[in-house]
Amino acid sequence: MSAESRGMILLVDDEPEILTALRDLLEDEYDVWAANSPQAALEILLQEPAISVIVSDQRMPGMTGDVLLAKAREISDAESILLTGYADLDAVVNAINLGGISGYAQKPWEPVLLLSVIANAHAQCHLRRALTTEQALLRGLMEGSEDGVSFKDREGRFVRLNAAKASALGGVAEDWIGRREIGETAEADDVVLSLGRNSQTTEELPMPEGPRLWQVTRVPVRAGDGRITHLARLEHDITDRRRMEARLHQAEKMQALGTMAGGVAHDFNNLLTAILGSLELAVRRVTGDERVERLLRNATLAAERGTSLTQRLLSFSRQRDLAPRSVDANALIRQMQDLILRSIGDGIEIEEALAADLWPAHVDPDQLELAVLNLCINARDAMPAGGRITLATRNLGAVEEGLDLVPGDYVVVSVSDTGTGIPPEVLSRVFEPFFTTKPIGKGTGLGLSMVYGLAQQAGGVARVTSATGQGTTVEMLLRRSHEPPEGR
């Protein structure tokens, strides 16, 4: 049996016979320490904080019992019992006032009565220490947790809440004691209180900086008779975790699509190679029949367009060898002006916002040019009544929160439009190969997937920000090159 469960008693008396008699009375039920002077008793208390009861004589040389117990109170939370052989009421009152004694007994003592007094004192000390421990644990949980922790009474009023929960409510804890929340989360509290069952839900709760996603655990707190008296609520912010899960899911989906697209493109490319070779041989054998020659040329052009599509698919799936080198993205964009203007037609304004101190990017220039052109054409299609396309570049010296990138420097190339925007339900799918919202025959669904594949192969990432009716911005984050830019 442990000292805590048995109880540890300190006996203080200057008469050895008294100490021996008390030890014989108590040692069957308690671990007993003995001191023959007040000074020795104080030293023992410093060494043994587990002592739960001090039984001290009143009349001792150098220090009376009431003074000893007052000093003991400063270094120990043990309960105190004063033994006196005299009808010294003043000493008892002084011990109660200064020493906080829980009882006293006169010499000679009645064994059963003294055992009862000591047992009650030990039980009181044990309960107080247990309560202090529980309070310390709860305080540590409340103050140290970044999760929201709160307790409510049966009427839904806060009785305790920590700083994290108070911050989520937009105040400090003291402001919310005795107040009720409103809205769906308070209604869910009432349901748990009425049903008496634990509950764990995922809820979007308001925050001063905007709504966030929380995992909310509700636990009914019961009294000793089983009645529900309070509700404990723990709120764990899972917003960032859900975002990471969504990004991981998207990455896994894109990887699977890339593998599938690469396999299809490889087989399709072999077929097109055979078709183009056969068409070339057929053209050589047909002479003088202009109609057949024209049909063969049309077939050749169609097969070559198919080859171009397979190259985009192979680029997306990383199965096509690129030729990355140090590229001045600003110079590349300026050289594309005529090509972009011819491709997008009239009614579209082109603006540039190119960083003057732009770093070189490590990328395949031909693929970057194709990506920018594809983005400009997409932007044009999103502005049927005309609008503005902005080509921009900038340096990114630190990885922004939420981007799955290797730490380092990046060059950002972006294309923005003032068009119709992308609905939220479509935004998460724009990089998927073959996914398009354009009418049949107007788009292949490979333009943005090629942009995505290029950015990943360049050690970066592509991302889209858009809102319905507010335009769209597509950014390619490309690894910085530390070599001077190479010419085309």
Secondary structure by P-SEA (a helix, b strand, c coil): ccccccbbbbbbcccaaaaaaaaaacccccbbbbbccaaaaaaaaaacccccbbbbbcccccccaaaaaaaaaacccbbbbbbbccccaaaaaaaaacccccccccccccaaaaaaaaaaaaaaaaaaaaaaaaaaaaaaaaaaccccccccccccccccccaaaaaaaccccccccccccccaaaaaaaaaaaacbbbbbbbbccccccbbbbbbbbbbbbcccccccbbbbbbbbaaaaaaaaaaaaaaaaaaaaaaaaaaaaaaaaaaaaaaaaaaaaaaaaccccaaaaaaaaaaaaaaaaaaaaaaaaaaaaccccccccccaaaaaaaaaaaaaaaaacccbbbbbbcccccccccccaaaaaaaaaaaaaaaaaacccbbbbbbbbbbbccccccccccbbbbbbbbccccccccccccccccccccccccccccccccaaaaaaaaaaaaccbbbbbbcccbbbbbbbbbbbbccccccc
